[in-house]
Amino acid sequence: MARGCFALGLLVYSAVLLHFGSRLVVRRAQLRASAIPQATALPVLSTWRKPAAGRPMNIFVYTDLPAKFNEEIRRENRKCVSSMFAAEVAFHNFLLHSTVRTTDPAQADLFFVPVYSTCRFTAFAGGGPDPWDGRRTMQAAIDWLLTHHPELWLANKGRDHVFMATHDYATCFDYKRERATEPLSVVRNSIVLQTFGDKNSVCYDAKRQVVIPPFLPTQSTKGAVVLQANWKEFVTTGALGIAQKKNNVGTPLVARRRRDINCFFIGQLEWKDANGEIDEGYSGGIRQRIRKLHGADPWFMIKHVTREGAGGVDKSLYTDYLERSVFCLSPAGFAPWTKRFFEALIHGCIPVVIADTLVLPFEDQLDYSRLIVRVSQEELAQGLLKIRLQNISEETVVSMQRAIAAAKEAFLFRFPTDHPAAVGWVGDLRGGGGGGNAFDYILRALAAKKAWWVD
């Protein structure tokens, strides 16, 4: 049905082009011409504050934290290691095999607490993580820490301890904006790695929190085998295997074909709660406005997916749409951040961010002005989205695609091998370096937090 609707949309689009004249025809041709750019230099910021020279950073991992705070939770639910919230599992497993890890707390600069607070899922939250359980689990883990290792916590009042909170609103532990008003107080001094970043929210503090990407499974070297967040393999078949293979196995980031979709979005354009009631506050009205203003415009491909999944497409078709699109909308959902932003980047589609207060991962390392388009919520409300995108030159589009090709590894949790081994990090920016994958960017961010927050 989705393929049929898409074909019908193309026919309607062709008719509109003929009717409205040559300007749009020329504009479409310009966008399609930007098909095969090569990677350019990594778009790093010149203002990156490099930590002072000194010995390498050491991180201690609390391996004696009871399994009820991590491994037992992981075994309860397979989604714990494959969902977009699984970065907490991936980073834990990376640290266990990393050369930055020390087993001597006396040598540690930072202390990592491997508590999985987004691993239990609930139907009430639309199949997402249970935020209330996450809050209780995090609090209980810190209570255990204060009982068994009070000297390590109290030595620096928790400032040198690192936690992960990959839920919609991080340590506020909720998925609705109006309820996300109370961060967990016990981690108020600690460093938190979180997918949530919002300049106007009490759930984000730039001084001590690091915004990171969500988890997207990466490809093993063994064909259609995907590495989960716990470094384990599982064989994929059908659409998932195809999508992951396109995603991660040496294929060109920018598809070797012309991009014939101007601007693409598929996802929820409204939200109904468990009782079937429409949530008028969902996305702050952004997605609803996109649907109203552009849902029927053939210049866009916009598809609504219900809470139950109706209207969705399989992963191979979704990947195909991303690889055929020049721009991909990235509007706020429950929170300002969305997984679609990162899916667009790794497939070479230029993200169009519509979330005024959004803080993106590694903003102090990457020059996002070369990677994305930001459209304000006011511009959207005034109906200026389309003209903003149409007025971007072909030269700029190609330049941004090249920058995306160079930077996309920053958003992937790339394990170096199929099997655990001692791994280091390439990111010693003290020597002017950079690059690597999400693990490297996170470690650089932690080195900066050590210098500017802990010390």
N, C-alpha and C positions, 0 to 999 in steps of 0.2 A: 504494500500500500504506500509506504514512504517513497519508494522509487517511482511509483506512478504519480504521486503528488509532485515530486521534484520535476519529472518530465513535463507535467502540465504547467508548472511554474515557469519552466524555460520557454514554453510556447507562448505563454502570456507575456513574458518578458520581451520576447522577440517582437511581438505585436506592439508593445509600448515603445520600443526603440524606433520602430518604423514610424510611429505616430508622432513622437516628440522631436524628431529631427536628428541632425548630425552631431550636436555637441556631446550628447550622452554616448553616442556611438564612438566618438573619438576618445572620450574619457575611459570607456570600457576597454578599448584597444590599448590604451596606455597601461592600464592595470594588468592586462593579460601579458603585456610584453615583459613584465618583470618576473620571469619564470625561473631563471637559473643563475642567480648571483653566486659568486664565490665568497667564502669567508674572508672577513677583513680582520684587522687587528682587534684584540680584545678591548671592548669599550669600558675601560676602568676609569675611575675618577682621579683627577690630578690632586684632589684635596684630601685623599685618604690619609688619615693620621697614623703614621707608622709607629708601632711600639718602639720604645728605646731598645738599643742592642743589649743583649744579655744572654743568659743561658736559655735553652729551649724550655717551652712551657711543659709542665708535667700535670697530668690529671689522674686523680685517684678515683677508682670506681668502688662503690660499696657492694662488693660481691657477697657479703654476708646478709644483705637485706633479704628477709624471708621471701620465698618463692610466691607467697600469696599476694605479693605486691607486683609481680611481673610474670614469671613463667607460668604459674597456675592460671592467671587471668588469660594469658596468651593461648593456652591449650583449650580454654573454654570456647573460643570463637576463632574460626579460621580467618575472618575478616580482620582480625587484629594485626595480621602480618601482610595484608594485601590492600587494605583500604587507604584512602588518602590521608588518614589520621595516623598511619603506621610509622611516621618518622621517628617517634619515640623508641620504637623497637629497633629500627635501622641504626640509629645513632648509638644506642646502647651496644649493639653487637659490633659495630665498627670500633668503638672505643676499646672493647675487650681484646681486640687484635691489633690495636694501633701502637705505634712506637711512642706516642705521647703519653701512654698510660704508665703510671708508676704503681707498684704494689706497696710502696712505703709512704704512709701518710705524712711523714716528716719531710719528704721531698716534694710534696704536692703543692702546686699553686692553686688548683681548683679541685673541688670534690663533686663528683657526679652521683646523683641519687637516681637509680634506675627504677622509678615507679611508673607503671603504665596506667595513666588516668583516663585514657580514651579508648580502652580495649573492650569495655562492656557496652553492648548496643541495646537499644530499646525501640520497640515499635512506636511508642508514644512520640519519640523524636523523629519519626519518619524513617526508622531503620538506622539512625545515626547513633553516635556514642551517648551513653546515659550520663548527662552532666552532673546530676546529683550524686550518683555513685562515684564519679570522678573526684568530686570535692571531698567526699568521705575517705576515699582511698588515699588521696594526697595527704590529708590531715593525719590519718592513721600512720602513714609511713614516717612522717616527721615526728610524731609522738614516739615511734620506735627508735628513731635516730637520737632523740633527746634522752631516751632511757639507756641506750647501749653505747652511744658515742658522744656524750655531752661535751667532752673536752674539745672535739673537733668542730662541733657546731658553735660553741660559745667563744672559741678563740677569736673569731672574727664576726661574731653575731650573725652567722649565716651568709655574709656577703660573698664568701668564696665558694658557696655551694651552688650547683647547677641543677636545675630541674627542667622537665619538658612538659608543656601543656599545649597540645595540638588541637584542642577543641575550638569551636567557632569563636568563642570569646575568651579563650585561654583560661587564666586563673579565676575569672569570674564564673566559670563553669555554668554556662547557660547557652542556649542557641537563639534566644530572642533578645533583640536590642533593648527593649524597655525593661527587661529583668536583669540585664548584665550590668549591675551597678555596684557590686560588692566583691572586689578581689579577695582571694583567700589571704587573710592577714598574716599567717604564719610564714609566708614566703615573701613578705614585703621588702626584705632586704636582699633577697637572693637573686641570682641571675636565672632568667627563664628563657628557654628556647621555645618559641611559639609561632604558629602560622598566622596569628592575628596581629595586625598593626593598624591602629586608628589614632590619628593625632588628637582627636577630641574625646577619647574614651578613657575612663578611669582604669580600664582593663589593660592599658598599654602605658609603659613607662620607658621612654627611650634611654634613660640612664643605665638601666640594668637588664633590659630585655632585648633579645635578638629575634628579629623576624626571619623565619626560615621557610623554605618551600614545603608544600605537602608532599607526601610520598607517592611516587609513581613507580610501579614494578619495572625493573630493568631486565634486559635479556641476558641469559647465560650464553656461553660459547657453544652450547650443545643444541643448536637449532631452536625449535619451538619450546624451549624450557625457560621459565621465568624465575628469577631470583626474588624470593620474598624478603621482607624486612628482617627476618631472622637468619638470612643467608642460606636458607634451605631452597631446594629446587622443587618445582612441580611442573609436570608436562602439561602444555596447553594444546588444545585442539580447536579446529574451526576458526571462528572469527577472532577470538582472543589471541590465539597464536599468531595469526596474520597481523593483527594490530600491533602486538608487542614486537614482532619481528621488524615491521616497518619503523617502529619507534626507536629501536636501539641497536640494530645490527648493521653498522657501517653503511647503511643506505644514505644517500644525500639528504641533508636536512630539508632543503628546498626541492620539492618534487621535480623530476626531470620531465616536466610538461608545463603547459601554460595554465595559469590559474584563472579559471573562468567564472568564479563566484566572487563578486565584489566584497560582500560583507556577510558573515555567517554567525548564527547563534542557534543553539538548540538547548533547551532546558526549561525549567519552570518559570513561567511568566506570571503566575499567581500561585498562592499556597493555600491549601485547605488543611485544617487541622484534623486530628483523629476523629472528630465528630462531623466532619464534612463542612465546617464553617470556613468561609473565606477570610483569611487574615489580611485586612486592608493595609496593615503597616509593613507587610513583607517587603523587603528590599528598599524601604523608604519610598515606595512608589516608583522606583526607577524602572524595574522590569515591566510593570503595568503600563508605564508611559511609552516604553519602547514598542510594546505590542499595539498600543492605540495609534501611535504616530507612524510606525513603519512596518507593522505586521503584514499589511497587504501590499506593500510597495515591492514590486519585482526587482528593484535594484538590490534589495536585501534578500537573504534566505533566512527566515526566522521561523523556528518551529517550537511549539509548546509541548512540554512533557508533563503529564499529571503526576501527582504524588504516587499513584499506583504504577506508573511507568508507561501508560498509554501515550502514544506519539513518539516514543523513543526509537532509536535505530541500533543495530548491532555495532560492535566496536570497529569492525572492518569498514563499514559504511561511514561511521563517524570519522574515522581516520582519513578516509577518502575525501570527505567534505573539508576537513582541516587542510589537507594538502592541496586542495583546489581553490582555497580562499586566500584573498589578499589581506583582508582585515577580518578579525574575529572579535565580536563584542565580549567584553568582560565586565558586566554590570554587577553591582553589589547584590548579594542574596540576603540570607539571614545576617551575615557579617559582610564587611566590605570586601574581604578576600574571597576568591573562588578558584576552584581547581581548573576551571576552563582557561584561566590566564596562562597557566603553565603548560597545559596541553597545546594551546595555540603556539606558544614559543617553541616547544620542541619539534613542532611540525612546520615551522617556518612561516606561520601566519602572524601578522602584526596585531598584537592585542590592542583593543580600544577600551581603555579603562574608564568606566563611568562610576566613580565612587570618590567624592571630593576629598575625603579624609584618609584614604587608604595609604598605609605605609607598606612598601614592598620589601621583599627580602634583599638584604645586602645593599641598601641604598647608599651606604657610605663607601662601597667598593665599586659598584657598577654605575655607569652613566646611562640612566634610563631614558634620557632625552633622545638617545640614538636607537632605542629599542621599541618604544611603545608610543601610542597616541593617547593623550588624556583629553577627554571631553567633559566639561563641567556639567553638573546636574542642571544648572541654569540654562546652559546651551541646549541640552537635551529638551528641556521644557519649552524652549523657544523654537523648537523644530530645526535646529541648526546642525544636527548630527550628520545628515547626509551631505550638506554642502561643505562641512569641515573636511570630510573624507575625500570628496570629489576634488577639492582644491589642493590636495597634497600631490606634488609633482611626481612624475615617474622617476626622476632622478633620486628624490628623497625616498620613495618606496624601495628602490633597489638598494640604496645605502642602508636603510633600516634592515632589510632582509639579510644583507651581508653581516651587519652587526649581530643580528640574532644568531646567525650560523656560527659566529665566533663565541657567543656567550651562553648558548643553550645548556652546556654541561653544568653551569652553575646551579641549575634547577633539578638536576638528577642525582639521586643517591646511588652513585656508581660504585659497586664493590669491585675491587681490582681483579679478583679471580672468582672462579666458581666455588672455591673452598677457602675457609678461613686461613689466613696466614698473617704474619706480622706486616703491617702496612704503615707507612708514614704519611706525610702530607706535603704537597708541593708548594704550599702557600706561605713561604717566608717573605712577606712584603717588606721586611726590613732590608732585604737585598734588592727590592724593586721588582720582585717576581709577581705572582698572581696566577689566576687560572685554576685549573683543576675542576673537581665536581663539587656538589653541595657539601660534602664532608669537609673539603678544604676551605671553602668559604666560611663555614661555621667555625672551624678552628681559628681562622684569622680573626673572626668577630670575637671569639672568646679571648684571644690574646689581647685584643684591644680593650675588652671589658676588664681583664686582669689589670691592665695598665691604668685605665681611666676610672674604674669603679672600685675594684678590690684594693689596689695599692694606694 
